[in-house]
């Protein structure tokens, strides 16, 4: 086997591991981005814990096919970059915002989330969803509110008793 072939086999294996370790994989069509725009886009990806790579379509296709996924064969044509997200919504949010900002230069092709294909419209819906951390925070906040109110009621009772006793004491002192 040639050294070039060995390198490609290793690269396919690396891409396959990234796909398996990511919570979401978004395929992005890009063209005409300036260096400054690309740098800004990559900065946004890093801020959102998303790994963004420009990879050869044939290698990404081979990695998916090795995993038994052939849904992306048609999407892996033309200029394509891949965003590997640490959560289900992070990569989608960055891509959708970039598509709005750079209009004709960046667009969503599709995504791989929870072992299945999500089309461009589904990626838009993912971007509109709150992240897992935000949902947990909302749930904990709603669970904590009744307890806080109950504590307020319990502390108000003795306070009211103290105020009433103090009023009685002042009245008797007169």
N, C-alpha and C positions, 0 to 999 in steps of 0.2 A: 504494500500500500504506500502511496506517496505521502510526503510530509504535508502537502496541501490538503489532501483528502483527510488525513488524520486530524488536522487543525479544524476542518469543517465539521467532522464528526464530533469533536470535543465542543465546538461552538453550539451545535444543535443540542447536545446534552446539557450545556449551560443554559440555553434558552428554555429548554423543557423544565429544568429545575426552577427557573424563575417563574414560569407559568404556574407550576404546581405550588410554589410557596406564596404566590400573590393571591390576595382575596379578589382582585379584579384585574383584568388585562384589557386595555382599551386600544383599539387600532385607530390610528389617526392619519388622515390625509393632510399633507402639508405641501405647500409650494409657494415660493416667492417671499418667504420670510427674510427680513434683513438680519444681519448678525445681532444687532441690538434687540430686535424683537425676539429672536431665538434665545438670546441670553436671558431676557426677562421671563420668557415662558419657562425655561429650565429652572430659574430661580423660584418661580411659583410652584413648580413640581417638587423641588427640594423642600420648600416650606410645608408642603402638604404630605410629606413622607411618601412620595411617588418617584419611582425610578423610570426615567424617560430615555429611551434608546432609539436610534435609527439603525435598523437591522435589515439584512437582505431578506426579501420576501420569501425566497425559496427555502432559506434556513428556518424561518418562523413557520412556514407551511409544513416543513419536514418535522419540526418539533411537535406541532399540533397533531400531525398524522401519526407520529410515534405514540401519541397518547390516545389514539383512536378517535380523534376529533377531526372531521373533514368539513365542518360547517364554514370554515373561514377561507377555503380555497379560492372562492371568487373575490373576496375582499382583499386578498394579498396580491394586488396588482397595482402598479404605479407607485408614486412616492408614498411610502408608509412608514410611520414611526409607531413605537409600541410604548405604552405607559403601564408599568406594573404597579398597582396600588396595594398599599398595606391594609386598606379597608375597602369596603364595597362601594363607597361613594366618593372618596377623595380624588381619584384620577378623573372621574366623570365631571366633578365640579370644576376642576381646573380646565379641562378640555372644553366644556361648554362655555365657560367664561372667555377662554381664548378664541373660540369660534365667533362669539359676539364681538370681541374686540378687534380681531384681525379679519373678519368676515370672509372674504374669498380665499384667504391664505391658509386657514386651518378649518378642518371639519372632521366630524366623527364618522368612522366607517361602521364599526360595530364593537362589541365587547364580549369578553368571556368572564361570566360571573357565576359562581356556584355550579360550575361544571356544565354550563350551557351558554348558548349564544344569545346575546341581547342586541337588537338592532339599534340604529341611531336614535329612534324615538324612545326606546327603552333607556338608553344612556341619558337622554334628556330628563326622563323621569327620575332616574337614579340621582342625577345632579340636584334635583329639587328636593330630595329627601334629606332630612337631618341625619347627621352621622350617628353612629352607634353610641358614642360618648354623650352627644346631646340628648338622645332619647333616654339614656340611663339617668342623666341629670334631671330631666323633666319628670321622670317616674319617681325618683327619690324626692324631688321637691314636692310633688303631689302627695307622697306618702308622709312627708314630714309636716305638712301644713295642719292636718287635724291634731297631731301631737302638740304642735306649738300653740294652737288655739286652746287645747285642753289644759296645758300648763298655764296659759293666761287666765283661764277661768279659776283654776285652783289657787293661783297667787292672788287673784282679785278677792276671793272670799275672806281670807284672813285680813287683808288690807281693809276691806269694808268693815270687818268686825272691829279692828283697831280704831278706825275713824269713828265708828258709833260709840265705842267705849270712851274715847277721848272727848267726844261731844257731851256725853253724860257726865264725865268727870268735871268738865268746865262748867256745866250747868249747876252741879252741886256745889262747886267752889264759889259760885256767886251768891 
